[in-house]
Amino acid sequence: MIRRMNARDIPAAMCLKEAAGWNQTTNDWERVLRLDREACFVDERGGHVIGTTSAVRLGADLGWVGMVLVLPRMRRRGIARGLLQHALSGCRSGRGSPRIWGLDATDMARPLYEQSGFQAQEVIERWQRPAEGATAGERPEQPERGHWPGSMQAIDRRAYGCDRSALLLDLWSDPTVEAVTDPSGFAFGRPGSSAWFLGPCVGLEPRPMEAMVRGLLSRHAHERIFWDLLASSTKAREIARRNGFRPVRRLTRMLLAEDPARRCPSDADLVFATPGFEFA
């Protein structure tokens, strides 16, 4: 039975996540539910959750599919397909569907998404820095969290061409998330279950962005760190390499649009880190 996910399902969802070796925490699942409780679903059979998915509507323009997980012994039975179709159809018939949906697909899952109408756009890479691999950097002052600067939202919209304000505001208000801002951009970081995670990071210029990134990294010198970035962003790749990161995983960023000509105009050079595979 496919039904909407609720907070009581998070422990079961964490078990699925751990079986897949993903990095999300309980707090990440709570964030997904806060952002769009109506679009998160589980497949429950015999009183046990065997699959999950989220299809979070971040604004009028953009929605993002993530957290597609199936119990290993139940895979290849159409469970992920059913969850995906249920989530997308529910969003379209509910309070409004964004004109563009996106997701980051593994090679194993890519055929499923292609059959559902998603088209490959670019490669997204996970880079990793092992513990003890830190470079020196100044520790940035944490800004007051009362107010998300409107200028940051304008920079983000220029980078993505779409409204991500719901996600950014949620990260900004989360006390477990570290954040640094500069007149030219912002950088976030947060705990993960197996590695500290850098992102999202968006900025107009690489030099101040690297300074913000190095400041955040200096707080986590003895932790493994993940950094997800677009392969087309040469500036982000250069900064990552200079700071001890190396690519360890590649996924395909895919989009589904009713009218491909109306896709959001974006600028990958301004995207220095994404917020994780579950969000844009």
Sine and cosine of phi, psi and omega as CSV:
sin_phi,cos_phi,sin_psi,cos_psi,sin_omega,cos_omega
0.00,0.00,0.80,-0.60,0.08,-1.00
-1.00,-0.05,0.78,-0.62,0.01,-1.00
-0.58,-0.81,0.20,-0.98,0.03,-1.00
-0.93,0.37,0.60,-0.80,0.03,-1.00
-0.98,0.21,0.52,-0.85,0.12,-0.99
-0.69,-0.72,0.08,-1.00,-0.10,-1.00
-0.87,0.49,-0.47,0.88,0.00,-1.00
-0.93,0.38,-0.30,0.95,-0.01,-1.00
-1.00,0.07,-0.15,0.99,-0.11,-0.99
-0.87,0.49,-0.68,0.73,0.04,-1.00
-0.84,0.54,-0.66,0.75,0.04,-1.00
-0.91,0.40,-0.64,0.77,0.03,-1.00
-0.90,0.44,-0.61,0.80,0.05,-1.00
-0.90,0.43,-0.59,0.81,0.05,-1.00
-0.90,0.44,-0.65,0.76,0.06,-1.00
-0.90,0.43,-0.66,0.75,0.01,-1.00
-0.89,0.46,-0.68,0.73,-0.01,-1.00
-0.92,0.39,-0.59,0.81,0.04,-1.00
-0.90,0.43,-0.50,0.86,0.01,-1.00
-1.00,0.06,-0.19,0.98,-0.01,-1.00
0.97,0.25,0.46,0.89,0.00,-1.00
-0.99,0.12,0.16,-0.99,-0.16,-0.99
-0.97,-0.24,-0.03,1.00,-0.09,-1.00
-0.92,0.39,0.40,-0.91,0.04,-1.00
-0.91,-0.41,0.12,-0.99,0.11,-0.99
-0.82,0.57,-0.63,0.78,0.00,-1.00
-0.88,0.47,-0.57,0.82,0.03,-1.00
-0.92,0.39,-0.65,0.76,0.07,-1.00
-0.90,0.44,-0.65,0.76,0.04,-1.00
-0.89,0.46,-0.59,0.81,0.02,-1.00
-0.90,0.44,-0.69,0.72,0.02,-1.00
-0.85,0.53,-0.70,0.71,0.00,-1.00
-0.92,0.39,-0.61,0.79,0.03,-1.00
-0.89,0.45,-0.66,0.76,-0.09,-1.00
-0.95,0.32,-0.59,0.81,-0.04,-1.00
-0.31,-0.95,0.97,0.23,-0.04,-1.00
-0.87,0.49,-0.52,0.85,-0.05,-1.00
-0.95,0.32,-0.29,0.96,-0.14,-0.99
-0.93,-0.37,0.25,0.97,0.05,-1.00
-0.95,-0.32,0.76,-0.65,-0.13,-0.99
-0.73,-0.68,0.43,-0.90,0.13,-0.99
-0.79,-0.61,0.43,-0.90,0.19,-0.98
-0.96,-0.28,0.90,-0.43,-0.06,-1.00
-0.91,-0.40,0.78,-0.63,0.02,-1.00
-0.67,-0.74,0.79,-0.62,-0.02,-1.00
0.88,0.48,0.50,0.86,0.01,-1.00
0.99,0.15,0.10,0.99,-0.02,-1.00
-0.86,-0.51,0.70,-0.71,0.06,-1.00
-0.98,0.20,0.86,-0.50,-0.03,-1.00
-0.92,-0.38,-0.09,1.00,0.01,-1.00
-0.31,-0.95,0.44,-0.90,0.01,-1.00
-0.63,-0.78,0.35,-0.94,0.23,-0.97
-0.34,-0.94,0.39,-0.92,0.12,-0.99
-0.75,-0.66,0.55,-0.83,0.07,-1.00
-0.67,-0.74,0.98,0.19,-0.20,-0.98
-0.99,0.12,0.82,-0.58,0.07,-1.00
-1.00,0.05,0.95,-0.31,-0.07,-1.00
-1.00,0.09,-0.25,0.97,-0.01,-1.00
0.11,-0.99,-0.16,-0.99,-0.03,-1.00
-0.92,0.38,-0.42,0.91,-0.10,-1.00
-1.00,-0.07,-0.60,0.80,-0.28,-0.96
-0.75,-0.66,0.72,-0.69,0.17,-0.99
-0.81,-0.59,0.41,-0.91,-0.08,-1.00
-0.69,-0.72,0.77,-0.63,0.04,-1.00
-1.00,-0.05,0.72,-0.70,0.02,-1.00
-0.37,-0.93,-0.09,-1.00,0.05,-1.00
0.80,0.60,0.56,0.83,0.04,-1.00
-0.99,0.15,0.98,-0.21,-0.10,-1.00
-0.74,-0.67,0.66,-0.75,0.05,-1.00
-0.71,-0.70,0.66,-0.75,0.07,-1.00
-0.79,0.62,0.78,-0.62,-0.11,-0.99
-0.76,0.65,-0.69,0.73,-0.06,-1.00
-0.96,0.28,-0.14,0.99,-0.01,-1.00
-0.95,-0.30,0.15,0.99,-0.03,-1.00
-0.96,0.28,0.28,-0.96,0.01,-1.00
0.90,0.44,0.54,0.84,0.06,-1.00
-0.84,-0.55,0.21,0.98,0.03,-1.00
1.00,0.10,0.14,0.99,-0.06,-1.00
-0.93,0.37,-0.73,0.69,0.01,-1.00
-0.89,0.46,-0.65,0.76,0.02,-1.00
-0.87,0.49,-0.71,0.70,-0.01,-1.00
-0.89,0.45,-0.67,0.74,0.03,-1.00
-0.90,0.44,-0.69,0.72,0.00,-1.00
-0.88,0.47,-0.76,0.65,-0.03,-1.00
-0.90,0.44,-0.62,0.79,0.02,-1.00
-0.90,0.43,-0.70,0.72,-0.02,-1.00
-0.90,0.43,-0.73,0.68,-0.04,-1.00
-0.93,0.38,-0.67,0.75,0.01,-1.00
-0.93,0.38,-0.58,0.81,0.04,-1.00
-0.91,0.41,-0.63,0.77,0.02,-1.00
-0.92,0.40,-0.64,0.77,-0.03,-1.00
-0.92,0.40,-0.51,0.86,-0.02,-1.00
-0.99,-0.11,-0.06,1.00,-0.04,-1.00
-1.00,-0.01,-0.77,-0.64,-0.11,-0.99
-0.99,0.10,0.29,0.96,0.06,-1.00
0.86,-0.52,0.70,-0.72,-0.02,-1.00
-0.94,-0.33,0.70,-0.71,0.11,-0.99
-0.86,0.51,0.41,-0.91,-0.02,-1.00
-0.98,0.20,-0.21,0.98,0.02,-1.00
-0.71,-0.71,0.71,-0.70,0.14,-0.99
-0.89,-0.45,0.60,-0.80,0.03,-1.00
-0.73,-0.69,0.26,-0.97,0.08,-1.00
-0.26,-0.97,0.28,-0.96,0.09,-1.00
-0.92,-0.40,0.88,-0.47,-0.17,-0.98
-0.95,-0.30,0.69,-0.72,0.21,-0.98
-0.96,0.28,0.28,-0.96,0.04,-1.00
-0.87,0.50,-0.59,0.81,-0.01,-1.00
-0.92,0.39,-0.61,0.79,-0.07,-1.00
-1.00,0.02,-0.25,0.97,-0.09,-1.00
-0.83,0.56,-0.68,0.73,0.02,-1.00
-0.85,0.53,-0.62,0.78,0.04,-1.00
-0.87,0.50,-0.71,0.70,-0.04,-1.00
-0.95,0.33,-0.57,0.82,0.06,-1.00
-0.89,0.45,-0.66,0.75,0.03,-1.00
-0.91,0.41,-0.36,0.93,0.03,-1.00
-1.00,-0.04,0.05,1.00,0.09,-1.00
0.97,-0.23,-0.05,1.00,0.02,-1.00
-0.96,0.26,0.57,-0.82,0.00,-1.00
-0.84,-0.54,0.65,-0.76,0.00,-1.00
-0.91,0.42,0.68,-0.74,0.01,-1.00
-0.90,-0.43,-0.73,0.69,-0.02,-1.00
-0.24,-0.97,0.10,-1.00,0.00,-1.00
-1.00,-0.09,0.67,-0.74,0.14,-0.99
-0.89,-0.46,0.68,-0.74,-0.11,-0.99
-0.88,-0.48,0.58,-0.81,0.20,-0.98
-0.99,-0.17,0.83,-0.56,0.08,-1.00
-0.96,-0.29,0.46,-0.89,-0.06,-1.00
-0.70,-0.72,0.62,-0.79,0.20,-0.98
-0.86,-0.51,0.82,-0.58,-0.02,-1.00
-0.95,0.32,0.28,-0.96,0.09,-1.00
-0.85,0.53,0.50,-0.87,-0.02,-1.00
0.96,0.29,0.15,0.99,-0.03,-1.00
-0.98,-0.21,0.51,0.86,-0.13,-0.99
-0.99,0.16,0.47,-0.88,0.22,-0.97
-0.93,-0.36,0.49,-0.87,-0.08,-1.00
-0.92,0.40,0.60,-0.80,0.05,-1.00
-0.37,-0.93,0.44,-0.90,0.02,-1.00
-0.96,0.29,0.64,-0.77,0.04,-1.00
-0.98,0.20,0.87,-0.49,-0.04,-1.00
-0.97,0.25,0.50,-0.87,0.12,-0.99
-0.96,0.27,0.69,-0.73,0.04,-1.00
-0.98,0.21,0.81,-0.59,-0.03,-1.00
-0.95,0.32,0.37,-0.93,0.12,-0.99
-0.88,0.48,0.71,-0.71,-0.11,-0.99
-1.00,-0.06,0.16,0.99,-0.08,-1.00
-0.93,0.38,-0.43,0.90,-0.20,-0.98
-0.60,-0.80,0.85,-0.52,0.06,-1.00
-0.98,0.19,0.90,-0.44,-0.09,-1.00
-0.87,0.50,0.78,-0.63,0.01,-1.00
-0.87,0.49,-0.50,0.87,0.01,-1.00
-0.90,0.43,-0.53,0.85,0.02,-1.00
-0.93,0.38,-0.62,0.79,0.04,-1.00
-0.90,0.44,-0.61,0.79,0.02,-1.00
-0.91,0.42,-0.65,0.76,0.04,-1.00
-0.90,0.43,-0.67,0.74,-0.01,-1.00
-0.90,0.43,-0.65,0.76,0.00,-1.00
-0.92,0.39,-0.56,0.83,0.07,-1.00
-0.90,0.43,-0.61,0.79,-0.01,-1.00
-0.95,0.32,-0.69,0.72,-0.12,-0.99
-0.99,-0.16,-0.38,0.93,-0.08,-1.00
0.95,0.30,0.12,0.99,-0.05,-1.00
-0.64,-0.77,0.26,-0.96,-0.04,-1.00
-1.00,0.03,0.91,-0.42,0.09,-1.00
-0.91,-0.41,0.38,0.93,-0.15,-0.99
-0.87,0.49,-0.57,0.82,-0.01,-1.00
-0.88,0.47,-0.71,0.71,0.01,-1.00
-0.91,0.42,-0.73,0.68,-0.06,-1.00
-0.91,0.43,-0.63,0.77,0.03,-1.00
-0.91,0.42,-0.61,0.79,0.02,-1.00
-0.91,0.41,-0.69,0.72,0.05,-1.00
-0.89,0.46,-0.68,0.74,-0.04,-1.00
-0.88,0.47,-0.56,0.83,-0.06,-1.00
-1.00,0.00,-0.03,1.00,-0.04,-1.00
-1.00,0.03,0.88,-0.47,-0.04,-1.00
-0.93,0.37,-0.27,0.96,0.03,-1.00
-0.99,0.10,-0.16,0.99,-0.03,-1.00
-0.99,-0.12,0.77,-0.63,0.10,-1.00
-1.00,0.01,0.60,-0.80,-0.07,-1.00
-0.59,-0.81,0.59,-0.80,0.09,-1.00
-0.71,-0.71,0.69,-0.72,0.06,-1.00
-0.83,-0.55,0.36,-0.93,-0.01,-1.00
-0.53,-0.85,0.41,-0.91,0.04,-1.00
-0.81,0.59,-0.37,0.93,-0.05,-1.00
-0.98,-0.19,-0.05,1.00,-0.01,-1.00
0.23,-0.97,-0.27,-0.96,-0.06,-1.00
-0.49,-0.87,0.35,-0.94,0.06,-1.00
-0.61,-0.80,0.71,-0.71,0.04,-1.00
-0.87,-0.48,0.37,-0.93,0.16,-0.99
-0.44,-0.90,0.45,-0.89,-0.06,-1.00
-0.42,-0.91,0.30,-0.95,0.01,-1.00
-0.93,0.37,0.50,-0.87,0.17,-0.99
-0.80,-0.60,0.16,-0.99,-0.05,-1.00
-0.97,0.25,-0.43,0.90,0.02,-1.00
-0.82,-0.57,-0.21,0.98,0.02,-1.00
-0.34,-0.94,0.56,-0.83,0.14,-0.99
-0.92,0.39,0.58,-0.82,-0.14,-0.99
-0.88,-0.48,0.79,-0.61,0.06,-1.00
-0.99,-0.12,0.82,-0.57,0.06,-1.00
0.68,-0.73,0.41,-0.91,0.02,1.00
-0.98,0.20,0.45,-0.90,0.07,-1.00
-0.71,-0.70,0.83,-0.56,-0.03,-1.00
-0.69,-0.72,0.72,-0.70,-0.01,-1.00
-0.30,-0.95,0.32,-0.95,-0.04,-1.00
-0.99,0.11,-0.45,0.89,-0.09,-1.00
-0.72,-0.69,0.62,-0.78,-0.05,-1.00
-0.94,0.35,-0.55,0.84,-0.09,-1.00
-0.91,0.41,-0.79,0.61,0.05,-1.00
-0.91,0.42,-0.51,0.86,0.05,-1.00
-0.90,0.43,-0.68,0.73,0.02,-1.00
-0.89,0.45,-0.60,0.80,0.04,-1.00
-0.89,0.45,-0.68,0.74,0.03,-1.00
-0.90,0.43,-0.70,0.72,-0.01,-1.00
-0.88,0.47,-0.72,0.69,-0.01,-1.00
-0.89,0.46,-0.59,0.81,0.04,-1.00
-0.89,0.45,-0.70,0.71,0.04,-1.00
-0.91,0.42,-0.68,0.73,-0.03,-1.00
-0.89,0.45,-0.53,0.85,-0.03,-1.00
-0.90,0.45,-0.34,0.94,0.03,-1.00
-0.98,0.18,-0.18,0.98,-0.15,-0.99
-0.73,-0.68,0.69,0.73,-0.08,-1.00
-0.88,0.47,-0.46,0.89,-0.11,-0.99
-0.95,-0.31,0.41,0.91,0.03,-1.00
-0.83,-0.55,0.52,-0.85,0.21,-0.98
-0.94,0.35,0.60,-0.80,-0.08,-1.00
-0.74,-0.67,0.70,-0.71,0.12,-0.99
-0.97,-0.23,0.55,-0.84,0.03,-1.00
-0.60,-0.80,0.91,-0.41,0.03,-1.00
-0.99,-0.14,0.81,-0.59,-0.03,-1.00
-0.62,-0.79,0.36,-0.93,0.03,-1.00
-0.97,0.22,0.75,-0.67,-0.04,-1.00
-0.88,0.47,-0.42,0.91,-0.01,-1.00
-0.98,0.19,-0.18,0.98,-0.02,-1.00
-1.00,0.04,1.00,0.04,-0.05,-1.00
-0.89,0.45,-0.57,0.82,0.00,-1.00
-0.91,0.41,-0.67,0.74,0.03,-1.00
-0.90,0.43,-0.66,0.76,0.00,-1.00
-0.89,0.46,-0.66,0.75,0.02,-1.00
-0.89,0.46,-0.70,0.71,0.01,-1.00
-0.89,0.45,-0.70,0.72,0.00,-1.00
-0.87,0.50,-0.70,0.71,-0.04,-1.00
-0.91,0.41,-0.64,0.76,0.00,-1.00
-0.89,0.45,-0.45,0.89,-0.07,-1.00
-0.98,-0.20,0.37,0.93,0.17,-0.98
1.00,0.01,0.18,0.98,0.00,-1.00
-1.00,-0.05,0.45,-0.89,0.08,-1.00
-0.65,-0.76,0.57,-0.82,0.00,-1.00
-0.94,0.35,0.67,-0.74,-0.02,-1.00
-0.78,-0.62,-0.18,0.98,-0.08,-1.00
-0.37,-0.93,0.56,-0.83,0.02,-1.00
-0.77,-0.64,0.74,-0.68,0.12,-0.99
-0.83,-0.56,0.15,-0.99,0.03,-1.00
-0.94,-0.34,0.84,-0.55,0.10,-1.00
-0.99,0.15,0.80,-0.59,-0.11,-0.99
-0.80,-0.60,0.49,-0.87,0.00,-1.00
-0.76,-0.65,0.53,-0.85,0.10,-0.99
-0.81,-0.58,0.86,-0.51,-0.02,-1.00
-0.69,-0.72,0.66,-0.75,0.06,-1.00
-0.88,0.48,-0.64,0.77,0.02,-1.00
-0.78,-0.62,0.98,-0.19,-0.06,-1.00
-0.82,0.57,-0.44,0.90,-0.01,-1.00
-0.94,0.34,-0.26,0.96,-0.06,-1.00
-0.97,-0.24,0.33,0.94,0.04,-1.00
-0.90,0.44,0.46,-0.89,-0.07,-1.00
-0.89,0.45,0.77,-0.64,0.10,-0.99
-0.96,0.29,0.85,-0.53,-0.08,-1.00
-0.80,-0.61,0.21,-0.98,-0.01,-1.00
-0.73,-0.68,0.99,-0.12,-0.09,-1.00
-0.89,0.46,-0.40,0.91,0.00,-1.00
-0.91,0.41,-0.31,0.95,0.01,-1.00
-1.00,-0.05,-0.16,0.99,-0.02,-1.00
-0.99,-0.12,0.97,-0.26,-0.04,-1.00
-1.00,-0.08,-0.32,0.95,0.10,-1.00
-0.31,-0.95,0.63,-0.77,0.07,-1.00
-1.00,-0.06,0.22,-0.98,-0.08,-1.00
-1.00,0.08,0.20,0.98,-0.06,-1.00
0.90,-0.44,0.33,-0.94,-0.11,-0.99
-0.92,0.38,-0.26,0.97,-0.01,-1.00
-1.00,0.09,-0.11,0.99,0.00,-1.00
-0.67,-0.74,0.27,-0.96,0.01,-1.00
-0.95,0.31,0.00,0.00,0.00,0.00
